[in-house]
Amino acid sequence: MPARDDFKAMSNSKRKKYNTSTKTKDWFPFPKYLFDTTKHPIILSTSKCSSSIEAIFCQQEIEQINGITNSLQCEIRDAVRIALFEVAKSAEAAHSKVYEKAKAGSSVKGHEGRKITKRFNLPKSEKDQAEQAAKELGITIKEFLRLAIIWLADGIKEESIVRLTKSKRINKDDVAMDWSRNNKGKPPSESTAKLKAARDKAYNEAAKRGQEHDEELYSERGRMMDILNNSGLARTLEDKDGNIDLSVVDAHLAIENQDYLEEAVSQFEAENELEREIFRVMLQSTPAMSDEDIEAIAKDNINERQEQKEWFDFCNESTDEELLDTDYSLFWMLRTPFSYYDTDFTWENDDDAKRRDGEAANEYVLRSLPRELHSQWNAWCSD
C-alpha cells in the first residue's frame, strides 16, 4: 500500500541516519560513509578531460553532488565521473529506481525547481559511454547525469551501495576512530562557539536536575557508566584521581530524557530554525561528531519534518478526488467506513481501482462497492 510504504520508508530512512550497530555507536552516533577510491579506474585514468556534460540541478541535488564527493574522497569532477562509470553498469536498475527524481521537470519532493547549471569535464570516451547508456534508456544525457548522481547518493545513504569498482567502503568504526584522532584537542570554531556554550550550560542544568531525581534514576548510573567506558569518553571525563564526578553521569542521564531535551531546546535563543535544530542534535551527539555532520543531520531533520507536515496537511485538506488520485487506498481508510483490506471490491484490475477521468468520489465509491453495501455508504454520508 503506497501510503504505508511511504511512512515505512521515512522511518527506515531515519534509522539509517544513526550509527546503531558498531563499536563506536555510543560516541559517534551518526554514520559517515567513506570509500577508498584510490584504485578506482576513474582515479587511475590518465585520459585528458577534453569533453563536458552539463545539466541543471536543484539545491538538494547540489548537496548530493557534494555528498558523493565527500564519500568518495576525491575531486568533484572525479566523483561525477565515478557516478557515471558506476551507473552505466546498473543503468536499467538505476532508471527504475530514481528516474522520476532525475527526469526533466520532476515533481518529486526535493528534486523540483531546478535553477543551478553545472558543467563537468570528462574524457570523450566517458562522455560517449554516457550518451550511449542514455540513448538505450530513452532519456537525455542531462537526465542521465542527474540519474547517476542521485542513484549513487541515494545508494550510499541507504547502504544499498557499499562497494564500487575496486573501491571498498571503509569500516564505520575505522572512520570514527580516524576522525577522533585527527580532531582530538581542536578548539571549537567561532561559528559554533555560541552553540557549544549553550550545550555546556544545558549539561550543567541537566546535572543539577539529575541530582534531584529519585533512586530509580540513580540506578541508571551503572548503565550510563558502561556507555561512557565503552565509548572511551570516560577517560576524558576523569579527574586527576581517575574518578568521574557523578554529576557528569547524571547530566548524561538527564539529557536522555526527551522532556528535558525539548525544554532545553525551547529555552535556547536561536536565530533561526536551522540553528535551533543544530543545537538539538548537538545535545544528543558527542565531541566526536563534526560540525559539518551535525549541520547535515539537522538539515535532514528539518526536511523530514516539513515533508511529514506537508503530507499530513494534504491528507487533511485535500478533496476526496485529490486524495483518490494520490492514493486510493488511503482514501478508503480516511474518508470511508470500509476497510481497504477486508472489503470485496468490484474492481477487475489495478487500473479499475483508480478514479476515472471526470468521476466524482461518490460515483467512484458506488462503482467500487458491491451493491449490498451501497445503503451503508449512503447512510454514512447522511450522518
VEXVOBA-800384 format. One record per atom (N, C-alpha, C, O): residue in three letters; x, y, z. Coordinates in steps of 0.1 Angstrom, whole numbers, plus 5000, padded with zeros to 4 digits. Layout:
# VEXVOBA-800384
ALAXYZ;...
END
This chain:
# VEXVOBA-800384
MET500849885000;MET500050005000;MET500950125000;MET501750145009;PRO500750224991;PRO501650334989;PRO501850425001;PRO502950455005;ALA500750455008;ALA500850545020;ALA501650485031;ALA502550555036;ARG501350365034;ARG502150295045;ARG503550275041;ARG504450285049;ASP503850245028;ASP505150235024;ASP505950365025;ASP507150365029;ASP505250475023;ASP505950605024;ASP506350625038;ASP507450665041;PHE505450595048;PHE505750615062;PHE506850515066;PHE507750555074;LYS506850395061;LYS507850295065;LYS509150335059;LYS510150325066;ALA509150385047;ALA510450435041;ALA510950555049;ALA512250565050;MET510150635053;MET510550755061;MET511250715074;MET512250765078;SER510550605080;SER511150555093;SER512450495091;SER513350505099;ASN512550405080;ASN513750345077;ASN514850435074;ASN516050425078;SER514550545067;SER515550645063;SER516050715076;SER517250745077;LYS515150735085;LYS515650805098;LYS516550715105;LYS517550755111;ARG516250585106;ARG517150485113;ARG518450485106;ARG519550465113;LYS518550495093;LYS519750495085;LYS520750605089;LYS521950595088;LYS520150715094;LYS520950835098;LYS521850805110;LYS522950865111;TYR521450705118;TYR522150685130;TYR523050565130;TYR522750465123;ASN524150575137;ASN525150465138;ASN524650375149;ASN524950405161;THR523950265146;THR523350185157;THR523950045159;THR523549975168;SER524950015151;SER525449875152;SER526949855152;SER527449745149;THR527649965155;THR529149945155;THR529649975169;THR528950015178;LYS530949945171;LYS531549955184;LYS531650105188;LYS531650135200;THR531650195179;THR531750335182;THR530350405182;THR530350535183;LYS529250335183;LYS527950395181;LYS527550495193;LYS526850585191;ASP528150465205;ASP527750545216;ASP528350685216;ASP527850785221;TRP529550705209;TRP530150835209;TRP530250895195;TRP530651005193;PHE529950815185;PHE529950865171;PHE528650815165;PHE528550725156;PRO527450875169;PRO526150825166;PRO525650845152;PRO524750775148;PHE526350925144;PHE525850945130;PHE526850885121;PHE528050935120;PRO526450785113;PRO527450715104;PRO527950805093;PRO527250895088;LYS529250785090;LYS529850865079;LYS530350755069;LYS531150675073;TYR529950765057;TYR530250665047;TYR531350715038;TYR531250815030;LEU532550655039;LEU533650695031;LEU534150575023;LEU534150455028;PHE534650595011;PHE535150495002;PHE536650514999;PHE537050634998;ASP537450414998;ASP538750424993;ASP538750404978;ASP538750294973;THR538850514971;THR538750514956;THR540150524949;THR540150554937;THR541150514957;THR542550534951;THR542850434940;THR543650464931;LYS542150324939;LYS542450224929;LYS541250214919;LYS541250134910;HIS540350314920;HIS539250314910;HIS539750344896;HIS540550434895;PRO539250284886;PRO539650314872;PRO539650464868;PRO540450504861;ILE538650534873;ILE538550674870;ILE539650754876;ILE540250834870;ILE540050724889;ILE541150794895;ILE542450754889;ILE543350844888;LEU542650634884;LEU543850594878;LEU543950634863;LEU545050624857;SER542850684858;SER542850714843;SER543750834841;SER543750934849;THR544450834829;THR545350944826;THR544751014813;THR545451104807;SER543550974809;SER542951044797;SER542651184800;SER542251224811;LYS542751264789;LYS542551414790;LYS541051444791;LYS540251384783;CYS540651524800;CYS539251564801;CYS538951674791;CYS538851794794;SER538751634778;SER538551724767;SER537051754764;SER536851844756;SER536151674770;SER534751694767;SER534051744780;SER534651754791;SER532751764779;SER532051814791;SER530551774789;SER530051754778;ILE529851764801;ILE528451744802;ILE527951844812;ILE528551874822;GLU526751904809;GLU526151994818;GLU524651964820;GLU524051904811;ALA524152014831;ALA522751994834;ALA522352094845;ALA523252154851;ILE521052114847;ILE520652204858;ILE520152114870;ILE519652004868;PHE520452174881;PHE520252104894;PHE519452194904;PHE519452314903;CYS518752124913;CYS518252204924;CYS519252204936;CYS520252134935;GLN518952274947;GLN519852284958;GLN520152144964;GLN521252114968;GLN519152064966;GLN519351934972;GLN520251844964;GLN521051774969;GLU520151854950;GLU520951774942;GLU522451824942;GLU523351754940;ILE522551964944;ILE523952014946;ILE524551954959;ILE525751924959;GLU523751944969;GLU524251884982;GLU524551744980;GLU525451684986;GLN523851674971;GLN524151534968;GLN525451514961;GLN526251424963;ILE525751614952;ILE527051614945;ILE528151634955;ILE529151564955;ASN527951724964;ASN528951744975;ASN529051624984;ASN530151594989;GLY527951554986;GLY527951434995;GLY528751324989;GLY529551264996;ILE528551294976;ILE529351184970;ILE530751224969;ILE531651134969;THR531051354967;THR532451394966;THR533151364980;THR534251314980;ASN532451394991;ASN533051375004;ASN533151225006;ASN534151175012;SER532151145002;SER532150995004;SER533250934996;SER533950835001;LEU533450974984;LEU534450914975;LEU535850974977;LEU536850924972;GLN535951084985;GLN537251144989;GLN538151174977;GLN539251134976;CYS537451254968;CYS538151294956;CYS537651434951;CYS536851494958;GLU538151474940;GLU537651604934;GLU536251584929;GLU535751474926;ILE535451694929;ILE534051694924;ILE533951634910;ILE533151544907;ARG534851674901;ARG534851624887;ARG535051474887;ARG534251404880;ASP535951424895;ASP536151274895;ASP534951204902;ASP534651094898;ALA534351264912;ALA533251204918;ALA532051184908;ALA531451084908;VAL531851284900;VAL530751274890;VAL531151174879;VAL530351104875;ARG532451174876;ARG532851074866;ARG532750924872;ARG532350834864;ILE533050914884;ILE532850774891;ILE531350744891;ILE530950624888;ALA530450844894;ALA529050814894;ALA528550774880;ALA527750674879;LEU529050834869;LEU528650794855;LEU529250664852;LEU528550584846;PHE530450634856;PHE531050504854;PHE530250394860;PHE529950284854;GLU529850414873;GLU529250304881;GLU527750284876;GLU527250174875;VAL527050394873;VAL525650384870;VAL525550314856;VAL524450244853;ALA526550324847;ALA526450264834;ALA526350114836;ALA525850044827;LYS526950054847;LYS526949914849;LYS525649864855;LYS525349744855;SER524749954860;SER523449924865;SER522450014860;SER521550054868;ALA522450044847;ALA521650154842;ALA520150134843;ALA519450214847;GLU519750014839;GLU518349984840;GLU517749984854;GLU516650044856;ALA518449924863;ALA518049924877;ALA518050074883;ALA517150104890;ALA519050144879;ALA519050284884;ALA517950364878;ALA517350444885;HIS517650344865;HIS516550414859;HIS515250384865;HIS514450474868;SER515050254868;SER513750214875;SER513650274889;SER512550304893;LYS514750294896;LYS514750344909;LYS514550494911;LYS513850534919;VAL515350564903;VAL515450714906;VAL515050804894;VAL515250924895;TYR514650744883;TYR514350834871;TYR513350944874;TYR513451054869;GLU512350904882;GLU511251004885;GLU511851124892;GLU511451244890;LYS512951104899;LYS513651214906;LYS514551294896;LYS514751414896;ALA515151214886;ALA516151274877;ALA515551334865;ALA516251424859;LYS514351304861;LYS513851344848;LYS513651494848;LYS513451564858;ALA513651554836;ALA513351694834;ALA511951724839;ALA510951654837;GLY511851834847;GLY510551884852;GLY510051794863;GLY508851784866;SER510951724870;SER510551634881;SER509751704892;SER510051824895;SER508651644897;SER507851704907;SER508051634921;SER507351654930;VAL509051544921;VAL509351464933;VAL509951564943;VAL510851644940;LYS509451554956;LYS509951644966;LYS511451644967;LYS512051544968;GLY512051764967;GLY513451784968;GLY514251784955;GLY515451804954;HIS513451754944;HIS514051754931;HIS513351844921;HIS513551824909;GLU512551934926;GLU511852024917;GLU512552164918;GLU513452184926;GLY512152254909;GLY512652384909;GLY514152394906;GLY514852464913;ARG514552334896;ARG516052334892;ARG516352474886;ARG515752514877;LYS517452534891;LYS517852664886;LYS519452674885;LYS519852774879;ILE520152574890;ILE521652584891;ILE522252504880;ILE522052374879;THR522952564871;THR523652494860;THR525052454864;THR525752534869;LYS525352324861;LYS526752274865;LYS527252204852;LYS526552134846;ARG528552234849;ARG529252164838;ARG530452084844;ARG531152134852;PHE530551964839;PHE531651874844;PHE532451824832;PHE531951784822;ASN533751844833;ASN534651794823;ASN534951644825;ASN535051594836;LEU535151574814;LEU535451434814;LEU536051394800;LEU535851464791;PRO536751284799;PRO537251234787;PRO536151204777;PRO535051174780;LYS536451224764;LYS535451194753;LYS534951054754;LYS533751034752;SER535850964757;SER535350824757;SER534250804768;SER533350724766;GLU534450864779;GLU533450854790;GLU532150924787;GLU531150874790;LYS532251034780;LYS531051104775;LYS530351024765;LYS529051004766;ASP531050954756;ASP530450874746;ASP529650754753;ASP528550714749;GLN530350704763;GLN529750584770;GLN528450634777;GLN527450564777;ALA528450754783;ALA527250804790;ALA526150834780;ALA525050804783;GLU526550884768;GLU525450914758;GLU524850794753;GLU523650784750;GLN525650684751;GLN525150564746;GLN524150494757;GLN523150444753;ALA524550504770;ALA523750454780;ALA522450524781;ALA521350464783;ALA522450664780;ALA521250744780;ALA520350704768;ALA519150704770;LYS520950684756;LYS520250654744;LYS519450524746;LYS518350514742;GLU520150424752;GLU519550294754;GLU518350304764;GLU517450224763;LEU518450394774;LEU517450414783;LEU516250504778;LEU515150504784;GLY516550574767;GLY515550664761;GLY515450794769;GLY514350854769;ILE516550834774;ILE516550964782;ILE517651054776;ILE518451014769;THR517551184780;THR518651274776;THR519851254784;THR519851194795;ILE520951304779;ILE522251304786;ILE522251384799;ILE522851344808;LYS521451494799;LYS521351574811;LYS520551494822;LYS520951494833;GLU519551424818;GLU518851334827;GLU519751224832;GLU519651184844;PHE520551174823;PHE521451064827;PHE522451104837;PHE522851034846;LEU522951234836;LEU523851284845;LEU523251294859;LEU523851254869;ARG522051354859;ARG521351364872;ARG521051224878;ARG521151204890;LEU520651134869;LEU520350994873;LEU521550934880;LEU521450874891;ALA522750954875;ALA523950894880;ALA524250944894;ALA524550874904;ILE524151084896;ILE524451144908;ILE523451104919;ILE523851074930;ILE522151114916;ILE521051084925;ILE521150934929;ILE521050904941;TRP521350844920;TRP521450704922;TRP522550674932;TRP522350594941;LEU523750724929;LEU524850694938;LEU524750764952;LEU524950694962;ALA524250884952;ALA524050954965;ALA522950874974;ALA523250854986;ASP521850834968;ASP520850764975;ASP521350624979;ASP521150584991;GLY522050564970;GLY522550424974;GLY523550424985;GLY523550334994;ILE524450524986;ILE525450534997;ILE524650565010;ILE524950505020;LYS523750655009;LYS522950695021;LYS522150575026;LYS522050555039;GLU521550505017;GLU520650395021;GLU521450265024;GLU520850165029;GLU522750265021;GLU523650155023;GLU523250035013;GLU523649925016;SER522650075002;SER522449964992;SER523649964983;SER523849864975;ILE524550064984;ILE525750064977;ILE526950074987;ILE527150174993;VAL527549964989;VAL528649954999;VAL530049914992;VAL531049904999;ARG530049904979;ARG531249864972;ARG531149924958;ARG530149914951;LEU532249984953;LEU532350034940;LEU533449954933;LEU534149874939;THR533649984920;THR534749914913;THR536049934919;THR536550044920;LYS536749824924;LYS538049834931;LYS538049934942;LYS539149994944;SER536949954948;SER536850064959;SER535850014970;SER534650004968;LYS536449974981;LYS535649924992;LYS535250045001;LYS535950145002;ARG534050025008;ARG533650125018;ARG534450105030;ARG534649985035;ILE534950215036;ILE535850195048;ILE534950165060;ILE533850225062;ASN535350075069;ASN534650035080;ASN534250165089;ASN535050255091;LYS532950165093;LYS532450285100;LYS533250315113;LYS533450425117;ASP533650205120;ASP534450225132;ASP535750285129;ASP536250375136;ASP536450245118;ASP537650305114;ASP537550455111;ASP538450535114;VAL536450485104;VAL536150625101;VAL536050705114;VAL536650815115;ALA535350655123;ALA535050725136;ALA536350745144;ALA536650855149;MET537250635144;MET538450645151;MET539450745145;MET540150815152;ASP539450745131;ASP540350835124;ASP539950975127;ASP540751065129;TRP538651005126;TRP538151135129;TRP538451185143;TRP538851295145;SER538351095153;SER538551125166;SER540051165168;SER540351255175;ARG540951085162;ARG542451115163;ARG542751245157;ARG543551315162;ASN542151275145;ASN542551395138;ASN542051515144;ASN542551625142;ASN540951505152;ASN540251625157;ASN540451635172;ASN539951735178;LYS541251545178;LYS541451555193;LYS542151685196;LYS543151715191;GLY541551755206;GLY542151875211;GLY541951995203;GLY542452105207;LYS541251985191;LYS541052105183;LYS540052205190;LYS539052155195;PRO540252325190;PRO539352425196;PRO538052435187;PRO538152415175;PRO536952475193;PRO535752485185;PRO535852605176;PRO536552705180;SER535252605165;SER535252715156;SER534452835161;SER533552805169;GLU534652955157;GLU533953065162;GLU532453055159;GLU531653105166;SER532152995147;SER530752995143;SER529952905152;SER528752915152;THR530552805159;THR529852715167;THR530052745182;THR529552665191;ALA530852845186;ALA531152875200;ALA529852905208;ALA529752855219;LYS528952975202;LYS527653005209;LYS526952885212;LYS526352865223;LEU526852795202;LEU526052675203;LEU526652585214;LEU525952525222;LYS528052575214;LYS528652485223;LYS528652535237;LYS528552465247;ALA528652665239;ALA528452725252;ALA527152705257;ALA526952675269;ALA526152715249;ALA524752685253;ALA524552535256;ALA523852495266;ARG525252445249;ARG525252305252;ARG525852275266;ARG525252205273;ASP526952335269;ASP527552315282;ASP526652365293;ASP526652305303;LYS526052475291;LYS525052525301;LYS523952435303;LYS523552405314;ALA523452375292;ALA522352275293;ALA522852155301;ALA522052095308;TYR524052105298;TYR524651995305;TYR524752025320;TYR524351935328;ASN525152145324;ASN525252175338;ASN523852175344;ASN523752125356;GLU522852225337;GLU521552225343;GLU521052085344;GLU520352055354;ALA521352005334;ALA520951865335;ALA521551795347;ALA520851715353;ALA522851825350;ALA523451765361;ALA522751805374;ALA522551715383;LYS522351925376;LYS521651975388;LYS520351895389;LYS519951855400;ARG519651885378;ARG518351815379;ARG518551665382;ARG517751605389;GLY519651605376;GLY519851465379;GLY520151445393;GLY519751335398;GLN520751535400;GLN521051515415;GLN519751525423;GLN519751475434;GLU518651585417;GLU517451595424;GLU516551475422;GLU515451465429;HIS516851385413;HIS516051275409;HIS516051165420;HIS516951165429;ASP515151075419;ASP515050975430;ASP515950855427;ASP516750865418;GLU515850755435;GLU516850645435;GLU516650565421;GLU517650505417;GLU515550575415;GLU515350505403;GLU516250555392;GLU516850475384;LEU516450685392;LEU517350745383;LEU518850705386;LEU519650685377;TYR519150715399;TYR520550675403;TYR520850535399;TYR522050505396;SER519850445399;SER520150305395;SER520650295380;SER521150195376;GLU520350405373;GLU520750405359;GLU522150445357;GLU522750435346;ARG522850495368;ARG524250535367;ARG525150435361;ARG526050455354;GLY524950305366;GLY525750195361;GLY525650175346;GLY526750155340;ARG524450185341;ARG524250175327;ARG525050285319;ARG525650265309;MET524850415324;MET525550525317;MET527050515319;MET527750545309;MET527550465330;MET528950445332;MET529550345321;MET530550365316;ASP528750245319;ASP529150145309;ASP529250215295;ASP530250185288;ILE528250295292;ILE528250365279;ILE529550455278;ILE530250455268;LEU529750525289;LEU530950615289;LEU532250545287;LEU533150585280;ASN532350435295;ASN533550355294;ASN533750285281;ASN534850285275;ASN532650235275;ASN532850165262;ASN533150265251;ASN533750225241;SER532650385252;SER532850485242;SER534250545243;SER534650605233;GLY534950535254;GLY536150595255;GLY536050735261;GLY537150795264;LEU534850785263;LEU534650915268;LEU535050925283;LEU535351035288;ALA534950815290;ALA535150815304;ALA536550875308;ALA536650945317;ARG537550835300;ARG538850885302;ARG538951035302;ARG539751095310;THR538251095292;THR538351245291;THR537551315302;THR537751435304;LEU536751235309;LEU535951295320;LEU536451275334;LEU535951325344;GLU537551195335;GLU538151165348;GLU538851285354;GLU539451365346;ASP538851295367;ASP539651395374;ASP541051345376;ASP541351235371;LYS541851415383;LYS543251375384;LYS543451245392;LYS544451185391;ASP542451205400;ASP542451085407;ASP541850965400;ASP541850855405;GLY541450985387;GLY540950885379;GLY539450855381;GLY538950755377;ASN538750945388;ASN537350935391;ASN536451025382;ASN536951125377;ILE535250985380;ILE534251065373;ILE533251125382;ILE532651055390;ASP533051255382;ASP532051325391;ASP530751265387;ASP530351265375;LEU529951225397;LEU528651165395;LEU527751265388;LEU526751225381;SER527951395390;SER527151495384;SER527251495369;SER526251525362;VAL528451445364;VAL528551435349;VAL527751315344;VAL527151325334;VAL527751205352;VAL526951095348;VAL525451135348;VAL524751095339;ASP525051205359;ASP523651245360;ASP523251335348;ASP522151335343;ALA524251425344;ALA523951515333;ALA523651435320;ALA522651465313;HIS524451325317;HIS524151245306;HIS522851175307;HIS522151155297;LEU522451135318;LEU521251065320;LEU520051165318;LEU519051125312;ALA520151285323;ALA519151375322;ALA518951415307;ALA517751435303;ILE520051425300;ILE519951465286;ILE519151355278;ILE518551385268;GLU519251235283;GLU518451125276;GLU516951155277;GLU516251105269;ASN516551225287;ASN515151255289;ASN514651345278;ASN515051465278;GLN513651305270;GLN513151385259;GLN512551515264;GLN512651615257;ASP511751515275;ASP511151635280;ASP512151735283;ASP512051855280;TYR513251695290;TYR514251795293;TYR514951845281;TYR515251965279;LEU515251755271;LEU515851795259;LEU515051905252;LEU515652005248;GLU513751885250;GLU512951985243;GLU512852115251;GLU512752225245;GLU512852105265;GLU512852225273;GLU514152305271;GLU514052425269;ALA515252235270;ALA516552305268;ALA516552365255;ALA517052485253;VAL516052295245;VAL516052355231;VAL515152475230;VAL515452575224;SER513952475237;SER513052585236;SER513552705243;SER513252815240;GLN514452685253;GLN515052805260;GLN516252865253;GLN516752975256;PHE516752785243;PHE517952835236;PHE517452945226;PHE516552925218;GLU518153065227;GLU517753175218;GLU518453165205;GLU519453215202;ALA517753085196;ALA518253065183;ALA517853175173;ALA516853235174;GLU518753195163;GLU518453305153;GLU517453255142;GLU516853335136;ASN517453125140;ASN516553065130;ASN516352915133;ASN516952865143;GLU515552855125;GLU515152715127;GLU516352625126;GLU516552525134;LEU517252645117;LEU518452565115;LEU519352565127;LEU519852465132;GLU519552685133;GLU520452695144;GLU519852625156;GLU520552555164;ARG518552635158;ARG517852555169;ARG517952405167;ARG518252335176;GLU517852365154;GLU517952215152;GLU519352165154;GLU519552055159;ILE520352255150;ILE521752215152;ILE521952195167;ILE522752105171;PHE521452285175;PHE521552285189;PHE520952155195;PHE521552085204;ARG519752115190;ARG519151995194;ARG520051865191;ARG520251785200;VAL520551865179;VAL521451755175;VAL522651755183;VAL523151645187;MET523251865186;MET524451885194;MET524251825208;MET525251765213;LEU523151855214;LEU522851795227;LEU522851645227;LEU523251585237;GLN522451585216;GLN522351445216;GLN523651375210;GLN523751255211;SER524551455205;SER525751395199;SER526851405209;SER526651425221;THR528151385205;THR529251385214;THR530351475208;THR530251515196;PRO531451495215;PRO532551575210;PRO533151515197;PRO533851585190;ALA532951385195;ALA533551325183;ALA532751355170;ALA533251325159;MET531651425171;MET530851455160;MET531351585153;MET531451685161;SER531551585140;SER532051705134;SER530951805132;SER529751775132;ASP531251935132;ASP530352045130;ASP529552025117;ASP528352045116;GLU530251975106;GLU529651955093;GLU528551845094;GLU527451865088;ASP528851735101;ASP527851625102;ASP526751665110;ASP525551625107;ILE526951745121;ILE525851795129;ILE524951875121;ILE523651865122;GLU525451965113;GLU524652055105;GLU523851975094;GLU522752005092;ALA524551875089;ALA523851795078;ALA522751725084;ALA521651715078;ILE522851665096;ILE521751585102;ILE520651675106;ILE519451645106;ALA521051805110;ALA519951905114;ALA519151935102;ALA517951945103;LYS519851965090;LYS519051995078;LYS518151875074;LYS517051905070;ASP518651755076;ASP517851645072;ASP516651635081;ASP515551605076;ASN516851655094;ASN515651655103;ASN514651755099;ASN513451735099;ILE515051885096;ILE514151985092;ILE513351945079;ILE512151965079;ASN514051895069;ASN513451855057;ASN512451745060;ASN511351745054;GLU512751655068;GLU511951535071;GLU510651585078;GLU509551545075;ARG510751685088;ARG509551735094;ARG508651805085;ARG507451805085;GLN509351885075;GLN508551955066;GLN507751865056;GLN506651895053;GLU508451755052;GLU507751665044;GLU506651595051;GLU505551575045;GLN506751565063;GLN505651505071;GLN504551605072;GLN503351565071;LYS504851725075;LYS503851825077;LYS503051845064;LYS501751855064;GLU503751855053;GLU503051875040;GLU502251755037;GLU501151775031;TRP502651635040;TRP501951515037;TRP500651515045;TRP499551485040;PHE500751535058;PHE499651535067;PHE498651655064;PHE497451635064;ASP499151765060;ASP498351875056;ASP497551845044;ASP496351875043;PHE498151775034;PHE497551735022;PHE496351635025;PHE495251645020;CYS496651535034;CYS495651435038;CYS494451505045;CYS493351455043;ASN494751605052;ASN493651675059;ASN492851775050;ASN491651795052;GLU493551835041;GLU492951945034;GLU492551915019;GLU491851995013;SER492951805014;SER492751765000;SER491251734998;SER490551685008;THR490751754986;THR489451704983;THR489451554982;THR490551494981;ASP488251484982;ASP488251344980;ASP488851304967;ASP489551204967;GLU488651374957;GLU489151344944;GLU490651354943;GLU491351274938;GLU491251464950;GLU492651474950;GLU493351364958;GLU494351314954;LEU492751324969;LEU493251214977;LEU493151084969;LEU494151004970;LEU492051064962;LEU491950944954;LEU493050934943;LEU493550824941;ASP493251044937;ASP494251044926;ASP495651024932;ASP496550974925;THR495851064944;THR497251044950;THR497450904956;THR498450844954;ASP496450854963;ASP496550724970;ASP495150674973;ASP494550714983;TYR494550594964;TYR493150554966;TYR493050464979;TYR491950464985;SER494050384982;SER493950304994;SER493850395007;SER493050365016;LEU494550505007;LEU494450605018;LEU493050665019;LEU492550695029;PHE492450695007;PHE491150745006;PHE490150655013;PHE489350705021;TRP490250525011;TRP489350435017;TRP489450425033;TRP488550415040;MET490750445037;MET490950445052;MET490550575059;MET490050565070;LEU490750685052;LEU490550815058;LEU489150875056;LEU488550945064;ARG488550835045;ARG487350905041;ARG486050815039;ARG485050865035;THR486250685043;THR485050595042;THR485050505054;THR486050495062;PRO483950435057;PRO483850345068;PRO484250205065;PRO484150115073;PHE484850185053;PHE485150055048;PHE486650025049;PHE487450115047;SER486949895052;SER488349855053;SER488849835039;SER488249765031;TYR490049895036;TYR490649875023;TYR491049725021;TYR491049675010;TYR491449655032;TYR491949525031;TYR490849415031;TYR490949315025;ASP489749445038;ASP488749345040;ASP487549355031;ASP486649265030;THR487349465024;THR486249485016;THR486449415002;THR487449414997;ASP485349344998;ASP485449274985;ASP485049374974;ASP483849374970;PHE485949454969;PHE485649554959;PHE485349484945;PHE485649364943;THR484649564936;THR484249504923;THR485349534912;THR485049504901;TRP486449584916;TRP487449614906;TRP487949484899;TRP488049374904;GLU488149504886;GLU488649394878;GLU490149384878;GLU490749274876;ASN490849504879;ASN492249504879;ASN492749634886;ASN491949704892;ASP494049654887;ASP494649764894;ASP494149904888;ASP493849994895;ASP494049904875;ASP493650034868;ASP492150064872;ASP491850174873;ASP491349954873;ASP489949974876;ASP489850024891;ASP488750084894;ALA490850014899;ALA490750064913;ALA491050214914;ALA490750274924;LYS491450274903;LYS491750414903;LYS490550494898;LYS489650444891;ARG490550614902;ARG489350704898;ARG489450734883;ARG490550764878;ARG488350724876;ARG488350754862;ARG488250904859;ARG487850984868;ASP488650944847;ASP488551084844;ASP487151144845;ASP486151084840;GLY487051254853;GLY485751314855;GLY484851244865;GLY483751294867;GLU485251144871;GLU484451064880;GLU484551124894;GLU485551154899;ALA483351154900;ALA483251214913;ALA483551104923;ALA483350984921;ALA483951144935;ALA484351054946;ALA483150964949;ALA483350844951;ASN481951014950;ASN480750934953;ASN480450834942;ASN480150714945;GLU480650874930;GLU480450774919;GLU481550664919;GLU481250554917;TYR482750704923;TYR483850604924;TYR483550504935;TYR483750384932;VAL483050554946;VAL482750464957;VAL481650364953;VAL481750244956;LEU480550414948;LEU479450324944;LEU479850224933;LEU479350114933;ARG480750264924;ARG481250174914;ARG482050064920;ARG482149954916;SER482850104931;SER483850014937;SER483149914946;SER483649804948;LEU482049954953;LEU481449864963;LEU480449774957;LEU479749804947;PRO480349654962;PRO479249564958;PRO477949624962;PRO477849704972;ARG476849594955;ARG475549664956;ARG475049654971;ARG474349744975;GLU475349544978;GLU474749524991;GLU475349625001;GLU474849645012;LEU476449694998;LEU477049795007;LEU476649935003;LEU477050025011;HIS475949954993;HIS475550094989;HIS474750164999;HIS474950285002;SER473850095005;SER472950155016;SER473850195028;SER473550305034;GLN474850115031;GLN475650155042;GLN476450285039;GLN476650365048;TRP476950295027;TRP477650415023;TRP476750535023;TRP477150645028;ASN475550525018;ASN474650635017;ASN474250675031;ASN474150795034;ALA474050585040;ALA473750615054;ALA474850685061;ALA474650785069;TRP476150645058;TRP477350705064;TRP477450855059;TRP477850945066;CYS477150875046;CYS477251005040;CYS476151095046;CYS476451215048;SER475051045049;SER473951125055;SER474351165069;SER473951275073;ASP474951075077;ASP475451115090;ASP476451225090;ASP476951265101;
END
